[in-house]
Amino acid sequence: MTSNTRVVVIGAGLAGVRLARRLGELGTPALLIGEEEHRPYNRVLLAEVLAGRYAPEVIALPTPAGLVRTRVTRIDREERTVECADGSKIAYDTLVLATGSNPVLPPLRGLFTPDHVLPEGVHAFRTMDDCLGLSKAVRPGVRAVVIGGGLLGVSAARALAVRGAQVVLAQQSERLMERQLDPGASKLVLRHLKDLGVEVHTECRVRDVRCVGGAVRSVEMADGYALDADLVVLACGVHPRAGLAKDAGLAVHKGILVDDELRTSDPHIRAVGDCAQHDGTLYGLATPALEQADALAELLAGDTAARYTGTRSLTRLTLHGNSAFDLAAFGETEALPGDDVVQLTDATRGTYRKVVVRDDRVVGGVLVGELGTVGALARAWEGAEPLPTNGAPLLHLLTNDGGS
């Protein structure tokens, strides 16, 4: 079977669905190919499903009309077709790769069974199936070890703790969420997790996953210390899913290389979202993926002036537990020599605010708790406008919600 469609999008995640929907609105319908059996969903909210706060259908995305459920196995650039696992071929004029990313599976002894599948009780945390598998396995008192203390690991540990699991989080580096947060904000995240009963180990490397009868029983650290485990969650980051592009001979570095028109090394193929590497940057975040999809929709619908020139990304996380815990981080959160730093801390209320200023411009900031000021600070950062010289307005930006 061969069908003809002008624009074919591979990948029904946030970027692919947004692109297909925007193209439909602009009068350029697209065929969307997704391999997951579930309705397209907002991956950002999977931790809320695991925590029991949302049902899976609550995080579903509006399903575009032209959605085909199959797995693409090969791109034939010469014929301009994609070949699918069900034996079908789909022709394209423009192909868009929105293939997303895969979880990083660390090189641990015992991580895979002889037939190269994860042992019973060991889960990645990337897809709806991962989430539903974990939800089925978690129950009060179950011993869970989360490997990785970044954004995903912190979210998973919090969700499991809310469900009543005994959670240990193992982080290889010296603090939590080190890519997004400075040491002060990391300490508040640590405190929040501990308040939920999560045991956190930093600067510890996991060496081994021990299984009995094909099911996980413990996790062993590099120093020989063993943690009993009924569940292990791998939250060690993601890497771009660029295999199809590489096999087709497209230029791939860490991700699929794209220009300001989201064009790959083949003029008939574009890429957006987690799989795309633009101007040396792999974002792996929702906001850049959506902005890329919007820019590409305008381009493909005929707006020749549309461009994607990069995203200044703000990381925001809300942890719901015994009490809500909000944080936001943007730009450079660590000061360089010569930078000015304005910092306000209220230990009683658990709030922390810090802004880094360089050459009279806001270059980054971290806010924990009571995020009333985040909008004004983010606008000052995104606009890169010089601040007034007397410094008082910056202090006002930090406190204009009437807080600390």
Buried (B, 14 or more C-beta within 10 A) or exposed (E): EEEEBBBBBBBBBBBBBBBBBBBBEBEBBBBBBBBBEBBBBBBBBBBBBBBEEBEBEEBBBEBBEBBBEBEBEEBEBEEBBBBBEEEBBBBBEBBBBBBBBBBBBBEBEBBBEEEEEBBBBBBBBBBBEBBBBBBEBBEEEBBBBBBBBBBBBBBBBBBBBBBBBBBBBBBBBEBBBBEBBBEBBBBBBBBBBEBBBBBBBBEBBBBBBBBEEEEBBBBBBEEEEEBEBBBBBBBBBBBBBBEBBEEBEBEBEEBBBBEBBBBBBBEEBBBBBBBBBBEEBBBBBBBBBBBBBBBBBBBBBEEEEBBBEBBEBBBBBEBBBEEEBBBBBBBBBBBEEEBBEBBBBEEEEBBBBBBBBBEEBBBBBBBBBBBEBBBBBBEBBBEEEEBEEEEEBBEEBBBBEEBB
